């Protein structure tokens, strides 16, 4: 799991479970933590197909190159995922 995926998983978990500890939950119920890790991976992968706003943030003058740039960024963020 990449650091980015782990941070997203933790943020999703804490949003849904504000009174629980991520570290404690990882020990007590690793399966429930794995679900959040999977959700994080799915959320990050969804960003691989950028919308118009995302494309315009990087290089609004060359949309084709921007899409490739965006996809490379997401691929790099997920490269160590299993």
VEXSETI-252215 format. One record per residue (C-alpha): residue number from 1; x, y, z; chain. Coordinates in steps of 0.001 Angstrom, whole numbers, m for minus. Each point is the difference from the previous one (the first is absolute). Example, Ala and Ser with C-alpha at 12.3 -4.5 7.8 and 13.67 -1.06 7.14 Angstrom:
REM residues 2
  bamar        u        v        w  gumar
      1    12300    m4500     7800      A
      2     1370     3440     m660      A
REM end
This chain:
REM residues 82
  bamar        u        v        w  gumar
      1        0        0        0      A
      2     1336     3399     m906      A
      3      228     2818     2498      A
      4    m2624     1923    m1980      A
      5    m2445    m2913      104      A
      6      571     m510     3703      A
      7     m684     3684      746      A
      8    m3190      m67    m2072      A
      9    m1148    m3228     1688      A
     10      611     1512     3430      A
     11    m1891     3178     m944      A
     12    m2972    m2037    m1248      A
     13       16    m2105     3159      A
     14      180     2996     2351      A
     15    m2771     1789    m1891      A
     16    m2243    m3008      499      A
     17     1270     m862     3508      A
     18     1104     3235     1709      A
     19       87    m1566     3477      A
     20     2217    m2944     m931      A
     21     3760     m181     m385      A
     22     1375    m1103    m3382      A
     23     2978    m1675     1672      A
     24    m2166    m1818     2537      A
     25    m2455    m1120    m2685      A
     26     2905    m1305    m2102      A
     27      891    m2328     2880      A
     28    m3512     m984     1114      A
     29    m1687     m336    m3383      A
     30     2444      m93    m2902      A
     31    m2757    m1093    m2388      A
     32    m1994     3180      559      A
     33     3161     2062     m553      A
     34      656    m1922    m3221      A
     35    m3431     1062    m1250      A
     36     1014     3647      421      A
     37     3277     m712    m1785      A
     38    m1946    m1469    m2914      A
     39    m2334     3011      m61      A
     40     3029     2305      m37      A
     41     1517    m1842    m2942      A
     42    m3295      203    m1899      A
     43     m320     3723      740      A
     44     3534      705    m1183      A
     45     m449    m2130    m3127      A
     46    m3161     1955     m826      A
     47     2132     3135     m270      A
     48     1890    m1649    m2861      A
     49    m2734     1204    m2351      A
     50      110     3740      622      A
     51    m3016     2233     m455      A
     52      172     3402    m1723      A
     53      852     1860     3201      A
     54     2842    m2383      770      A
     55     1357      306    m3537      A
     56      m90     3785       89      A
     57     1924      125     3276      A
     58     3184    m1369    m1527      A
     59      426     1210    m3564      A
     60    m3181     1458    m1497      A
     61     1663      569    m3361      A
     62      764    m3674     m750      A
     63    m2763    m2321     1196      A
     64     1424    m3178    m1551      A
     65     3352      470     1708      A
     66    m1728      973     3249      A
     67    m2036    m3224       34      A
     68     3186    m2049     m443      A
     69     1668     2061     2743      A
     70    m2942     m587     2366      A
     71      m71    m3731     m713      A
     72     3759     m298      554      A
     73     m382     1743     3350      A
     74    m2731    m2407     1158      A
     75     1882    m3026    m1346      A
     76     3064     1080     1981      A
     77    m2075      481     3154      A
     78    m1360    m3547     m336      A
     79     3074    m1803    m1359      A
     80      651    m1996     3167      A
     81    m3633    m1076      426      A
     82     m729    m3688     m175      A
REM end
